[in-house]
Amino acid sequence: MKRLIKLAVIDFKLIFRDPSLRVFLVLPVILFALIIWAVPALVNRFEFLEPYIPLMIVVAVIENTQMFSFISTMVLIDEKETEVAKNYAVVPLSKFEYIVSRFLIPYLFTFLLNVILLVVQPFFSISVGVNLALSGLTALVVPAYALGVNSIVTNRMQGMVYIKAFNMLVLIPIAAFFVPNKFQYVFGAFPTHWIFQSIRRVCLGSSATLFLLIGTLFFVVVIMWTSRQFIRKHFV
């Protein structure tokens, strides 16, 4: 475990060897500013926005995942394109350890961002346990996203195309907020649907336990499958 943590820290430092990726560190700051100051001001001024507050929380939480989803995706694509990935194939690490080391800190960082966001947002009181469960589930978007893209693409040009496609897939279940209840589960084929509905139910004061369990299981299956596809393609 100590070796994995050490490797994760080293890898996290290497992530920002490309100065262009450092710009994305500003995104969480913008999101926090919007949720803490801008959204309350808008809701106070325009009362018709109040029913949409859960949707705004959903968007903020999921956008917190996009920073490391993009960064991790591009770093792995760059390693593949420059053939650096071949060097990892011969290091004394199992493929599972490699994947854990690559996503440990991005996952924890995203998890922490959303824990803080759900604490400081001024609209709903969310218990510590529910906050941790929601944040833990939502942070799984990062490895699922990055592994998914990198199990398909081989270069940056392809990567940018698929990143745009994956961004749409992540956000499509937001449409469930605007359809009758009986049609909401049509979007259950998208793993982020279960995140969105969990947050929605928590904001409305309902139990989200079942949605959290389904979402967690869904993401575990997705990550396991994409990991296998990634391993077969990344190191060759």
N, C-alpha and C positions, 0 to 999 in steps of 0.2 A: 504493500500500500504506500509506503514511504517513497518507493521508487516511482510509482505512478504520479504521486503528488509533485515530486521533484521534476519529472518530465513535463507535467501539465504546466508548471510555473515557467519552465524554460520555453515551452511552446507558446505560452501566452505572451511572453516578451517578444518572441519572433513574429507574432501576428502583426505587430505594428512596425515592422521593418519597412513596410510600404507606407510612406507619409500620407498618401491619399486615404488610407483606411482610418487614420486618426480622426478625420472629420466626423466620422459616424459616432464618436463619443459625445458629440454635442446633442444628438437626438434625444436621449433620455432627459437632458436638462430642459429641452423645449417641451417635451411631453409633460413633465412635472409642472412647468410654468403654466401650461394650458389648463391642466386639471385643477391646480390650486388657485389660480387667479382668473384666467380668462373665462373658463366655463361657468363658474359661479356668477361672474359679472353678467354674462349673457343670459343665464337663467333668471337672474333677478330682473333683468330688463325686459326679457321676452318670456312670459309665463308659459306660452305654448310649448316651449322646449323642455319643460320639466319631465314629461313622460319619456323623453328620449335620453335622460341621464344614464340609465343602465347601458344603453347603446354606446354612449360616450365613454363610459368606463371600459366596456368591452374593447373598443377601438384603441384606447390608451394602453391597456394591458397587452393586447396582441402586438401593437406597434413596438412595445418594449422588447419583443423577441426578435424584431427584424434587424436590429443592429448586428447581433452576433450571427444571425442566420446568414446575412449577406457577407460579413467578414469571414466567417468560417468557410463558407462556400467558395469565396474567391481565393482564399489561401490554399485550399485543397486543389482547386482547379489549376492554380499557378504551379503547385508542386507536380501535378500530373503533366502539365504542358512542358515544364522545364526538365522533366524526368528525375527530379529530386526524389519523387516517391519511390523510385526503384531502390534508393539507399535504405529506406525504411524497411524494405522487404527482407534485408539481411541483418538488421539489428536484433539483439536478443530480447525481443518482445513478441508476445502472441498478438495476433490480429485484434483480439478483444481488448488487450491492454493498450494497444495503439489507439483504438477508437475512444476508449475511456480517457486516455491522456489528452487527446485532442479536444474533447468536449467537456471535460470536467469543469474547468474554470469558466468557459462561456455559459455552461448550464447554471453554475452557482451564481455567477454575476447576474444573469437574467432573472433567476429566482429571487435574488436579493432586491433587485430593482422593483419587481412587482410586489414583493412583501411591503417595501417602503411605500410604493404608490398606493396600495390598498389601505395602508394606515393613514396616510396624509390626505387622501381624497376626502372632501368635506361633506359628502352627501349621505353616506351609509355607514352604520356601525357594523363592522365585520369582526367576528371573533378570531382569536389568534389561530386556533386549529383550522378553521375554514380558510383563513388567509394563507396559511402554509400549504394546505391542500390545493387551493386554486393556483398559487404561485408555482408549486412543484409540478403540477400538471401542465401549466402554460409553458414553462421553460423547456418541456420536452419537444416543443416546436423546433428548437434550435438544431438538435442532432437529426431529427426527422427531416427537416428542410435541407440541411447541408448534405446529408447522406443521400437523400433522394435526388437532388440535382447532380451530385458527383457520381451517382451510379449510372447516369445517362450521358453526360457531356465529356468531351475530351479537350476542349480549349475554351478560352475566354469568350470568344464570339458566341459559341453555342451556349456558354454559361449565362451570358446576359439575356439571351432569348428565353432560356428556361427559368431564369430567375423571375422574369416578368410573368411567365405562366404560373409559377408556383405562388407568386404574390397574389394572383387572382384566385387560385385554389384556396389559399389561406383565408381570404376575405369573403368568398362566395356565401358561406353560411350566414353572413349578416342579413341576407335576404329573408331569413326565417323570422326576423323581427317585423316584417311587413306583410306577412301572409297570415291567413286564418290558422288557428291553433292546429287544426286537423292536418294541415299541410306542412307543418314545421319539420316533421321527422323525415320528409323527403330529403332534407339536407344532412341527414345522419350518416350518409356515406362519406362525408368529409370529416376528418378527425377533429378539426377545429370547431365544428358544430357543437360538440359536447363541452368544449371550453366555454363557448359563448353562452350556451344555455345554462351552464353551471353558474356563471357570473350573474346572468339575468335572474335566476331563481334566488340567489343569495341577496341580490339587491332588492328583490320583491318580498324578502322575508320568508321564502319557502326553503324546504330541504333540498340540497343539491347532491346528496350522497350518492344516489344511483347514477346521476350524470357524471360525477367525478370518477366513479368506479369504471363505468363504460368508457369514458374518455381515456383513463389511464391504461386500461387493457388494450384499447384501440391503438394508442401510441406505442405501447410496448411491442405489439405485433408489427406495426409499421416500421419501427426502428430495427427490429430483428431482421425483417425481410430486406430492407434497404441496406443494412450492414452487410448481408451476404452478397448482394449485388455490387456494393461498393468494393468489398475485398477482392472479388473476382476481377474487377476492372481497374482498380486504382494502381496496383503494383506491377502491372505488366508493361 
